[in-house]
Amino acid sequence: MAGFKVGYFVGSLATKSINRLLAKALVRVAPQELQLTEIPFKDLPLYSHDYDKTTRRWRRHSRTP
């Protein structure tokens, strides 16, 4: 049977966070046909709506005088 690759995020950067411990436990009990891989969000680019031109335009027009 072909396996499935599944990526998961851990909601904390801390190495001893409860989220990371739970993720590791889930990896241990997952079926063998699942290849689980953590997707570290520390490596993802950060997004801030402050830099989004559409959001700035909406804010400017939604202010009350």
MONORGI-V362598 format. One record per pair of residues at least 4 apart in sequence whose C-alpha atoms are under 7 Angstrom apart, sorted by the first residue. I is the first residue (numbers start at 1). J is the second residue. D is the distance in whole Angstrom. If there is no record, write none. Layout:
I J D
I J D
This chain:
3 33 4
3 34 6
3 35 7
4 33 6
4 34 5
4 35 6
5 34 6
5 35 5
5 36 6
6 34 7
6 35 6
6 36 5
6 37 6
7 36 6
7 37 5
7 38 6
7 39 6
8 37 6
8 38 5
8 39 6
9 38 6
9 39 5
9 40 6
10 19 6
10 20 6
10 23 7
11 19 6
12 17 7
12 19 7
15 20 7
16 20 7
16 21 7
17 21 6
18 22 6
19 23 6
20 24 6
21 25 6
22 26 6
23 27 6
24 28 6
25 29 6
26 30 6
27 36 6
30 34 7
49 55 6
50 56 7
52 56 6
53 57 6
54 58 6
55 59 6
56 60 6
57 61 6
58 62 6
59 63 6
